[in-house]
C-alpha cells in the first residue's frame, strides 16, 4: 500500500513541478511515512524562499490531499 501511495505522490508532484520550476525552484520526494505523511525537500529558489511554508501547505499539500485523499499532511525535510 505504501509503495502505491508513494507512486501516486510522485506522479502528483510531477504535475506541480513545472510551477515551481518557473520560479527557479523544485521539489523532491524524500519519503511517505507509514501514516501517510509526505516529506519533501524544496530545492533551488524554493529552498531559501520566505514563502516556502505557504507554498508547501497552501500549494503542494492542498494539491496532494485533493489528488490523493490518503495523504495526511506534507512536511518539509529541509
Backbone torsions as a table, in degrees:
resi	resn	phi	psi	omega
1	UNK	NA	-45.8	-178.4
2	UNK	-61.1	-37.3	-179.4
3	UNK	-67.4	-36.6	178.0
4	UNK	-65.4	-43.8	179.0
5	UNK	-63.0	-43.4	-179.9
6	UNK	-59.6	-41.5	178.7
7	UNK	-64.5	-41.9	178.1
8	UNK	-63.8	-41.7	179.6
9	UNK	-62.7	-44.6	180.0
10	UNK	-59.9	-43.2	179.0
11	UNK	-65.1	-39.6	178.6
12	UNK	-67.1	-40.8	177.6
13	UNK	-62.9	-33.8	177.3
14	UNK	-62.3	-26.7	178.7
15	UNK	-76.7	-33.6	-179.4
16	UNK	-89.9	-19.0	-177.2
17	UNK	-52.9	-44.1	-179.3
18	UNK	-57.6	-35.5	178.0
19	UNK	-65.5	-41.3	178.7
20	UNK	-68.3	-41.5	-179.4
21	UNK	-65.8	-29.6	178.1
22	UNK	-63.4	-26.3	178.1
23	UNK	-100.0	11.5	177.4
24	UNK	84.6	15.8	-179.4
25	UNK	-118.7	-172.5	178.0
26	UNK	-166.4	171.5	178.1
27	UNK	-136.1	140.8	179.1
28	UNK	-125.7	131.1	176.1
29	UNK	-75.2	123.5	179.0
30	UNK	-95.3	-50.5	178.0
31	UNK	-165.6	161.9	168.4
32	UNK	-119.7	117.4	-176.4
33	UNK	-73.3	170.4	-179.7
34	UNK	-60.7	-28.5	178.7
35	UNK	-98.7	24.2	173.3
36	UNK	63.3	35.9	169.9
37	UNK	-94.2	125.3	-178.4
38	UNK	-92.0	127.8	177.2
39	UNK	-111.5	124.6	-178.1
40	UNK	-126.4	158.5	176.3
41	UNK	-116.5	121.1	175.5
42	UNK	-82.8	136.7	-174.1
43	UNK	-125.1	168.2	177.6
44	UNK	63.1	-138.8	-178.2
45	UNK	-61.7	-28.1	-179.2
46	UNK	-67.5	-30.8	-175.3
47	UNK	-61.8	-38.4	-177.2
48	UNK	-106.8	5.5	-175.8
49	UNK	-74.4	134.4	178.0
50	UNK	-65.5	-17.5	179.9
51	UNK	-93.0	7.3	-173.8
52	UNK	-61.0	-37.1	179.0
53	UNK	-66.1	-37.6	177.5
54	UNK	-66.9	-42.0	177.0
55	UNK	-60.0	-42.6	-178.1
56	UNK	-65.3	-50.1	-174.4
57	UNK	-82.2	-49.0	-175.7
58	UNK	-84.1	-17.3	179.6
59	UNK	-105.8	-73.3	-173.6
60	UNK	-65.4	-50.5	-177.7
61	UNK	-62.4	-46.1	-179.3
62	UNK	-59.0	-44.5	-179.7
63	UNK	-65.3	-46.3	-178.5
64	UNK	-63.6	-40.6	179.6
65	UNK	-65.8	-34.0	177.7
66	UNK	-69.4	-44.2	-178.2
67	UNK	-74.0	-35.6	-174.8
68	UNK	-133.5	91.2	-176.0
69	UNK	-57.5	-21.8	179.8
70	UNK	-68.5	-21.3	-178.6
71	UNK	-67.3	125.7	-179.4
72	UNK	-85.5	-44.4	179.2
73	UNK	-163.4	169.1	176.7
74	UNK	-124.2	130.3	-178.8
75	UNK	-126.3	153.0	177.5
76	UNK	-81.2	136.1	175.1
77	UNK	-101.4	5.7	-179.5
78	UNK	-69.9	NA	NA
